[in-house]
Amino acid sequence: MDKARPFNISKREVWLAYKRVRENRGAAGVDDQTIAEFERDLSNNLYRLWNRMSSGSYMPPPVRRVDIPKGDGRGTRSLGIPTVSDRIAQMVVKRYLEPVLEPVFHDDSFGYRPGRSAHDALAAARQRCWRFDWVLDLDIKGFFDNIDWELLMRAVRRHTDCAWVLLYIERWLKAPVSMPDGALVSREKGTPQGAVVSPILANLFLHYAFDRWMKENNPDIPFERYADDAICHFRSEAQALSLRQALEARLAACKLELHPQKTKIVYCKDSNRPNGYPEQRFDFLGFTFRPRQSMNRAGKLFVSFSPAVSDKAAKAMREDVRRWKLHHRNDLDLEKIAQWARPILVGWVNYYGRFHRSALRRALRTVDPFIVRWAQRKYKRLRGHAKRAWGWLRGVKSRQPNLFAHWSTESPVGAIGAG
C-alpha cells in the first residue's frame, strides 16, 4: 500500500468487489460498457479504480435511468443503472458497511441481507396471520426517491467515521441522473433503485425511521419488513387504526409519507374467524394473502389465511410467455426450447411455488398451449389435429416429466427448489 494515499483501501477489496459484481451481472451504464468489455482490460481497469478510490479522486459518473413497467400495469418504476466501475466501487463500500450494520439491524428486517430471503419474510407473515386477526399493509409513497440525505448521512455517521466511506456515499447520493434522452438531471433527495449501495442505505434509513421506532414504541406488535414493504400484525382493528395514525406522524418526521390508497387494514379471515370486514386480502412480495381452501392432516377441508402467487405476478408471467412466441420457433427442437426456457421457469417455480403451488400451476398453464402450437407447426401429422397434438404432449410428459421446469408443479413429486 502506498502510504502517500489518504485512504487505506486494499487492492484485494476492489478485487473481491469486482467478483461480487461479476456474479450479479447487470446492464451497462451511461458509458455502455458491459462487464465483458470491462474484463478485456481487467487488470488496468481495476488498478485505475483502486488508485482513484484510495487517492480520493474517484467521482461517480451519472446514473443511467431506465423505466420499467410496474407489476400492476400502472405506470413505470425508475431504476438507476451505474457503470460497471461504479458498481464495483459501490460494492467496496457495501462490503465495508455490511459487517458493521448487520448486528444492528432488526430481526424482522428481511430485505437484502445475507442469510435472509423473501421466503423467510413470507413464512413469518403466514405464521403471524394465523396467530393475529388483523394486518396493517404499509406502503411508503415513493420511498427510494424521497430518502432525505441529511437524515441518511446522520444515520451512517452513527455507525462509522470512515472518511472514504462517508465521502463516496455523499458523492453517490449527489450523482446526476442521465435521462433516456441524454439530459442530465440533478437530485436533491433519494437514492437510485438499482444502485449497489442503495439497499443497505435504505435498510439503515428504515431501521431508524421504522424498525427501531417500532421496537421502542410498539414492542408487542410484530412485523415483517422487506426493504420498503412492511406488514404489521394486531389482535384488534382498533390497534391497527391507532398504529396507522402514529406511523403517519412518525414517517412525516422522517420526511416520508404513507400512500393513502395503498396502505390498508386487512382482516385475516379463516375457518375460526367470522365474516364482517370487507378487506380480506393483501399482497406482499409477489404473493396474495387471503382466505383459501386447505386440507388438514385428517383430509378435512378448512379455510386458511395463506399466501399464493399474486394475480399481478401471474399476469406478468403469462405476458412474458406470450412474448416468447414459442410456437414460431420451428428452427429449434423441443429440447432446445426447453433449455432456453428453463432458467426463467425454474426461477418462477422456485420463487412462486413455495406456497400453494396449485396457484402457480394455474398461472403457468399458458406455456403448454404454446408448446402444442409449436408441435402442430413442426410436425405435419399434428397439423389441424388438436386432440392428437395434446395427446403428443401427454406422451412427452410421461417420457420426460422434467423436460420443462413448470411441469414439476403438476405433482408434489420432483419439486424444484421447494422447501
MARLO-92853 format. One record per residue (C-alpha): x, y, z; residue number from 1; residue in three letters. Coordinates in steps of 0.25 Angstrom, whole numbers, always signed. Each point is the difference from the previous one (the first is absolute). Example, Ala and Ser with C-alpha at 12.3 -4.5 7.8 and 13.67 -1.06 7.14 Angstrom:
<nodes>
+49, -18, +31, 1, ALA $
+6, +14, -2, 2, SER $
</nodes>
This chain:
<nodes>
+0, +0, +0, 1, MET $
+5, +14, -4, 2, ASP $
+1, +7, +13, 3, LYS $
-2, +14, -7, 4, ALA $
-14, -4, -4, 5, ARG $
-10, +6, +10, 6, PRO $
-10, -12, +0, 7, PHE $
+4, -14, +5, 8, ASN $
-7, -8, -11, 9, ILE $
+6, -13, -3, 10, SER $
+1, -5, -14, 11, LYS $
-5, -13, +5, 12, ARG $
-13, +6, +4, 13, GLU $
-2, +6, -14, 14, VAL $
+3, -14, -6, 15, TRP $
-11, -6, +9, 16, LEU $
-10, +10, -3, 17, ALA $
+2, -2, -15, 18, TYR $
-2, -15, +2, 19, LYS $
-14, +3, +7, 20, ARG $
-4, +10, -11, 21, VAL $
+4, -10, -11, 22, ARG $
-9, -11, +7, 23, GLU $
-12, +10, +0, 24, ASN $
+3, +4, -15, 25, ARG $
-9, +12, -3, 26, GLY $
-2, +9, -12, 27, ALA $
+10, +11, -5, 28, ALA $
+0, +14, +6, 29, GLY $
+1, +13, -7, 30, VAL $
+13, -4, -6, 31, ASP $
-6, -12, -7, 32, ASP $
+11, -9, +6, 33, GLN $
-4, -14, +3, 34, THR $
+7, -9, +10, 35, ILE $
+6, -8, -12, 36, ALA $
+6, +13, -6, 37, GLU $
+5, +4, +14, 38, PHE $
+7, -13, +1, 39, GLU $
+7, +1, -13, 40, ARG $
+10, +10, +8, 41, ASP $
-4, -5, +14, 42, LEU $
+14, +2, +7, 43, SER $
+1, +14, -5, 44, ASN $
-15, +4, +3, 45, ASN $
+1, -6, +14, 46, LEU $
+13, +7, +3, 47, TYR $
-5, +14, -5, 48, ARG $
-13, -2, +8, 49, LEU $
+8, -3, +13, 50, TRP $
+10, +11, -3, 51, ASN $
-11, +10, -1, 52, ARG $
-8, -5, +12, 53, MET $
+12, -1, +9, 54, SER $
+5, +14, -4, 55, SER $
-14, +7, +2, 56, GLY $
-1, +4, -15, 57, SER $
-11, -10, -3, 58, TYR $
-12, +7, -6, 59, MET $
-12, -8, -3, 60, PRO $
-6, +1, -14, 61, PRO $
-14, +3, -2, 62, PRO $
-10, -11, +2, 63, VAL $
-8, -5, -12, 64, ARG $
-15, +1, +2, 65, ARG $
-8, -12, -5, 66, VAL $
-15, +0, +1, 67, ASP $
-7, -14, +2, 68, ILE $
-15, -3, +0, 69, PRO $
-5, -2, +14, 70, LYS $
-6, -14, +4, 71, GLY $
-14, +6, +0, 72, ASP $
+1, +6, -14, 73, GLY $
-2, +14, +6, 74, ARG $
+12, +9, -4, 75, GLY $
+14, -3, +1, 76, THR $
+11, -2, +10, 77, ARG $
+13, +8, -2, 78, SER $
+13, -8, +2, 79, LEU $
+14, +6, +1, 80, GLY $
+11, -8, -7, 81, ILE $
+14, +4, +4, 82, PRO $
+12, -3, -9, 83, THR $
+8, -13, +2, 84, VAL $
+11, +7, +7, 85, SER $
-10, +8, +9, 86, ASP $
-7, -13, +4, 87, ARG $
+14, -6, +4, 88, ILE $
+3, +13, +8, 89, ALA $
-14, -1, +7, 90, GLN $
+3, -14, +3, 91, MET $
+13, +3, +7, 92, VAL $
-9, +10, +9, 93, VAL $
-11, -11, +2, 94, LYS $
+10, -10, +4, 95, ARG $
+6, +9, +11, 96, TYR $
-14, +4, +5, 97, LEU $
-7, -13, +1, 98, GLU $
+8, -6, +11, 99, PRO $
-1, +13, +8, 100, VAL $
-15, +1, -2, 101, LEU $
-5, -15, +0, 102, GLU $
+1, -1, +15, 103, PRO $
-8, +12, +2, 104, VAL $
-12, -3, -9, 105, PHE $
-13, -5, +5, 106, HIS $
-4, -15, -1, 107, ASP $
-12, +3, -7, 108, ASP $
+7, +7, -12, 109, SER $
+2, -10, -11, 110, PHE $
+3, +8, -12, 111, GLY $
+14, +0, -7, 112, TYR $
+7, -6, +12, 113, ARG $
+9, -12, +0, 114, PRO $
-6, -13, +4, 115, GLY $
-14, +6, -1, 116, ARG $
-10, -1, -11, 117, SER $
-14, +4, -5, 118, ALA $
-5, -14, +3, 119, HIS $
+5, +2, +15, 120, ASP $
-9, +12, +0, 121, ALA $
-12, -7, -6, 122, LEU $
+1, -11, +9, 123, ALA $
+1, +9, +12, 124, ALA $
-12, +8, -5, 125, ALA $
-8, -13, -2, 126, ARG $
+2, -5, +14, 127, GLN $
-4, +13, +6, 128, ARG $
-12, +1, -8, 129, CYS $
-5, -13, +6, 130, TRP $
+3, +6, +14, 131, ARG $
-5, +14, -2, 132, PHE $
-13, +4, -6, 133, ASP $
+4, +14, -6, 134, TRP $
+10, +5, -9, 135, VAL $
+5, +14, -4, 136, LEU $
+6, -1, -14, 137, ASP $
+9, +12, -1, 138, LEU $
+4, +7, -13, 139, ASP $
+10, +12, +1, 140, ILE $
-2, +9, -12, 141, LYS $
+12, +1, -9, 142, GLY $
+9, -4, +11, 143, PHE $
+14, -1, -8, 144, PHE $
-3, +13, -7, 145, ASP $
-3, +7, +13, 146, ASN $
+11, -4, +10, 147, ILE $
+5, +13, +7, 148, ASP $
+15, +1, -2, 149, TRP $
+3, +7, +13, 150, GLU $
-8, -10, +8, 151, LEU $
+7, -12, -7, 152, LEU $
+14, +6, +2, 153, MET $
-3, +2, +15, 154, ARG $
-3, -15, +1, 155, ALA $
+12, -4, -8, 156, VAL $
+9, +8, +9, 157, ARG $
-6, -6, +13, 158, ARG $
+7, -13, -5, 159, HIS $
+13, +4, -7, 160, THR $
+9, +11, +0, 161, ASP $
+8, -6, -12, 162, CYS $
+3, +13, -9, 163, ALA $
+0, -7, -13, 164, TRP $
-13, -7, +2, 165, VAL $
-7, +13, +4, 166, LEU $
+6, +7, -11, 167, LEU $
-4, -10, -11, 168, TYR $
-14, -2, +5, 169, ILE $
-2, +15, +0, 170, GLU $
+5, +1, -14, 171, ARG $
-9, -12, -5, 172, TRP $
-12, +7, +6, 173, LEU $
+3, +13, -8, 174, LYS $
+4, -7, -13, 175, ALA $
-9, +5, -11, 176, PRO $
-10, -9, -8, 177, VAL $
+2, -2, -15, 178, SER $
-14, +0, -6, 179, MET $
-4, -9, -12, 180, PRO $
+1, +13, -9, 181, ASP $
+15, +2, +5, 182, GLY $
-4, +12, +9, 183, ALA $
+7, +1, +14, 184, LEU $
-9, +2, +12, 185, VAL $
+5, +4, +14, 186, SER $
-7, -6, +12, 187, ARG $
-2, +6, +14, 188, GLU $
-5, -13, +7, 189, LYS $
-2, -14, -2, 190, GLY $
+10, -12, -4, 191, THR $
-2, -7, -13, 192, PRO $
-6, -14, -1, 193, GLN $
+10, -8, -7, 194, GLY $
+12, +5, +7, 195, ALA $
+8, -10, +7, 196, VAL $
+1, +8, +13, 197, VAL $
-14, +5, +0, 198, SER $
-7, -12, +7, 199, PRO $
+9, +0, +12, 200, ILE $
-1, +15, +1, 201, LEU $
-15, -1, -1, 202, ALA $
+0, -11, +11, 203, ASN $
+8, +9, +9, 204, LEU $
-10, +12, -2, 205, PHE $
-12, -9, +3, 206, LEU $
+7, -6, +12, 207, HIS $
-1, +13, +7, 208, TYR $
-13, +5, -7, 209, ALA $
-8, -13, +3, 210, PHE $
+7, -12, +6, 211, ASP $
+6, +6, +12, 212, ARG $
-12, +10, +2, 213, TRP $
-9, -13, +0, 214, MET $
+9, -7, +10, 215, LYS $
+0, +12, +9, 216, GLU $
-14, +4, -1, 217, ASN $
-8, -12, -4, 218, ASN $
+8, -12, +5, 219, PRO $
-12, -9, +0, 220, ASP $
-4, +2, -15, 221, ILE $
+8, -10, -9, 222, PRO $
+3, +4, -14, 223, PHE $
+8, -5, -12, 224, GLU $
+7, +10, -9, 225, ARG $
+7, -2, -13, 226, TYR $
+6, +13, -5, 227, ALA $
-11, +10, +0, 228, ASP $
-11, -11, +0, 229, ASP $
-6, -3, +14, 230, ALA $
-11, -8, +7, 231, ILE $
-4, +3, +15, 232, CYS $
-9, -10, +8, 233, HIS $
-11, +3, +10, 234, PHE $
-10, -6, +9, 235, ARG $
-10, +11, -3, 236, SER $
-4, +10, -11, 237, GLU $
+1, +11, +10, 238, ALA $
+15, -3, +3, 239, GLN $
+2, +0, -16, 240, ALA $
-7, +13, -1, 241, LEU $
+8, +6, +12, 242, SER $
+13, -4, -6, 243, LEU $
-3, +5, -14, 244, ARG $
-3, +14, +6, 245, GLN $
+13, -1, +8, 246, ALA $
+8, -4, -12, 247, LEU $
-5, +11, -9, 248, GLU $
+6, +10, +11, 249, ALA $
+13, -8, +1, 250, ARG $
+3, -1, -15, 251, LEU $
-4, +15, -2, 252, ALA $
+11, +3, +10, 253, ALA $
+9, -8, -8, 254, CYS $
-5, +7, -13, 255, LYS $
-7, -12, -5, 256, LEU $
-15, -3, -3, 257, GLU $
-9, -12, +1, 258, LEU $
-7, -2, -13, 259, HIS $
-15, +4, +3, 260, PRO $
-6, -10, -9, 261, GLN $
+10, -12, +0, 262, LYS $
+1, +0, +15, 263, THR $
-11, -9, +6, 264, LYS $
-5, -7, +12, 265, ILE $
-4, -15, -3, 266, VAL $
-8, -11, +7, 267, TYR $
+7, -13, +0, 268, CYS $
-13, -9, -2, 269, LYS $
+1, -15, +2, 270, ASP $
-9, -11, +5, 271, SER $
+1, +5, +14, 272, ASN $
-3, +14, -2, 273, ARG $
-13, +6, -4, 274, PRO $
-3, +8, -12, 275, ASN $
-3, +15, +2, 276, GLY $
+11, +8, -6, 277, TYR $
+1, +3, -15, 278, PRO $
+15, +0, -2, 279, GLU $
+5, -14, +1, 280, GLN $
+13, +0, -9, 281, ARG $
+13, +7, -2, 282, PHE $
+12, -2, -9, 283, ASP $
+14, -2, +5, 284, PHE $
+13, -3, -8, 285, LEU $
-8, -5, -12, 286, GLY $
-9, -9, +8, 287, PHE $
-15, +3, +4, 288, THR $
-4, -4, +14, 289, PHE $
-15, -3, +1, 290, ARG $
-10, -11, +5, 291, PRO $
+3, -13, -7, 292, ARG $
-6, -14, +0, 293, GLN $
+10, -9, +6, 294, SER $
+1, -15, +5, 295, MET $
+4, -4, +14, 296, ASN $
+8, -13, +3, 297, ARG $
-14, -7, +2, 298, ALA $
-4, +3, -14, 299, GLY $
-10, +10, +4, 300, LYS $
-2, +14, -7, 301, LEU $
+1, +13, +7, 302, PHE $
+3, +14, -3, 303, VAL $
+14, +5, +3, 304, SER $
+5, +15, -2, 305, PHE $
+12, -3, -8, 306, SER $
+9, +5, -12, 307, PRO $
+1, -5, -14, 308, ALA $
+5, +7, -13, 309, VAL $
-7, +13, -2, 310, SER $
-9, +4, -12, 311, ASP $
+10, +11, -4, 312, LYS $
+12, -10, +0, 313, ALA $
-9, -11, -7, 314, ALA $
-4, +10, -11, 315, LYS $
+15, +5, -2, 316, ALA $
+4, -14, -2, 317, MET $
-11, -3, -10, 318, ARG $
+4, +12, -8, 319, GLU $
+15, -4, +0, 320, ASP $
-4, -14, -5, 321, VAL $
-8, +7, -11, 322, ARG $
+12, +9, -4, 323, ARG $
+8, -13, -2, 324, TRP $
-8, -4, -12, 325, LYS $
+5, -14, +2, 326, LEU $
-10, -5, -11, 327, HIS $
+9, +7, -10, 328, HIS $
+13, -6, +4, 329, ARG $
-1, -11, -11, 330, ASN $
+15, +1, -1, 331, ASP $
+2, -6, +13, 332, LEU $
-3, -14, +5, 333, ASP $
-8, -2, +13, 334, LEU $
+13, -3, +9, 335, GLU $
+6, +13, -5, 336, LYS $
-13, +8, +3, 337, ILE $
-1, -6, +14, 338, ALA $
+15, +3, +2, 339, GLN $
-2, +15, -4, 340, TRP $
-13, +1, +9, 341, ALA $
+6, -8, +12, 342, ARG $
+7, +11, +8, 343, PRO $
-12, +9, +0, 344, ILE $
-10, -11, +3, 345, LEU $
+9, -5, +11, 346, VAL $
+1, +14, +6, 347, GLY $
-16, +1, +0, 348, TRP $
-2, -14, +6, 349, VAL $
+11, +2, +11, 350, ASN $
-6, +13, +4, 351, TYR $
-15, -1, -2, 352, TYR $
-1, -15, +2, 353, GLY $
+4, +1, +15, 354, ARG $
-15, +3, +5, 355, PHE $
-12, -6, -6, 356, HIS $
+6, -6, -13, 357, ARG $
-13, -3, -6, 358, SER $
-2, +15, -2, 359, ALA $
+13, +1, -8, 360, LEU $
-4, -12, -8, 361, ARG $
-12, +8, -5, 362, ARG $
+8, +12, -3, 363, ALA $
+10, -8, -9, 364, LEU $
-11, -8, -8, 365, ARG $
+3, +10, -11, 366, THR $
+13, -7, -3, 367, VAL $
-5, -13, -5, 368, ASP $
-10, +5, -10, 369, PRO $
+12, +7, -7, 370, PHE $
+8, -13, +0, 371, ILE $
-12, -7, -7, 372, VAL $
-1, +11, -10, 373, ARG $
+15, -1, -2, 374, TRP $
-2, -15, -3, 375, ALA $
-11, +2, -9, 376, GLN $
+9, +9, -9, 377, ARG $
+12, -9, +2, 378, LYS $
-7, -13, -4, 379, TYR $
-9, -2, -11, 380, LYS $
-7, -12, +6, 381, ARG $
-5, +9, +11, 382, LEU $
-5, +12, -9, 383, ARG $
-15, +2, +2, 384, GLY $
-1, -11, +11, 385, HIS $
-1, +7, +13, 386, ALA $
-3, -13, +8, 387, LYS $
+11, -7, -7, 388, ARG $
+10, +11, +4, 389, ALA $
-5, +0, +14, 390, TRP $
+2, -15, +1, 391, GLY $
+14, +2, -6, 392, TRP $
+3, +10, +12, 393, LEU $
-5, -10, +10, 394, ARG $
+9, -11, -6, 395, GLY $
+12, +10, +1, 396, VAL $
-4, +3, +15, 397, LYS $
+0, -15, +3, 398, SER $
+13, -3, -6, 399, ARG $
+7, +13, +4, 400, GLN $
-7, +6, +12, 401, PRO $
+11, +9, +4, 402, ASN $
+2, +6, -14, 403, LEU $
-7, +13, +3, 404, PHE $
+2, +5, +14, 405, ALA $
-14, +4, +2, 406, HIS $
-5, -14, -2, 407, TRP $
+5, -2, +14, 408, SER $
-11, +8, +6, 409, THR $
-10, -11, -5, 410, GLU $
+4, -9, +10, 411, SER $
+6, +1, +14, 412, PRO $
+11, -10, -4, 413, VAL $
+12, +6, -6, 414, GLY $
-2, +14, +4, 415, ALA $
+12, +10, -4, 416, ILE $
+6, +7, +12, 417, GLY $
-12, -2, +9, 418, ALA $
+1, +1, +15, 419, GLY $
</nodes>
